[in-house]
Amino acid sequence: MTKMSAHAADNAAASAGRGEPHWIKSSLSFANGDCVEVASLADGQIGVRDSKDTAGPVLRFTSSEWHAFITGARNGEFDHLTAD
């Protein structure tokens, strides 16, 4: 996993001829702004950023790293980290 600014990620996507990344967030996001957004980046990685700080850093994951994380989340491997 590497970290870069959103501006750098957008520039990387634009320079690759694909335009800016299309950032999306979960339809389950709340209006309080506690959200993250994800996007496919030009280099094939997955970007994750804080929706309140769109110019801030972007966490970048390879597709295999992202797949492992999503699979773990679906299997409940991280449920103990959430406060109820």
Long-range contacts (C-beta under 8 A, 24 or more apart in sequence): 1-59, 1-60, 1-61, 1-65, 2-60, 3-57, 3-58, 3-59, 3-60, 4-57, 4-58, 4-60, 5-55, 5-56, 5-57, 5-58, 6-49, 6-54, 6-55, 6-56, 6-57, 6-58, 7-55, 8-58, 9-39, 9-41, 9-47, 9-58, 9-60, 12-41, 12-42, 12-43, 13-41, 13-42, 14-42, 15-42, 16-42, 16-43, 17-42, 18-42, 21-47, 23-47, 23-49, 23-51, 23-54, 25-51
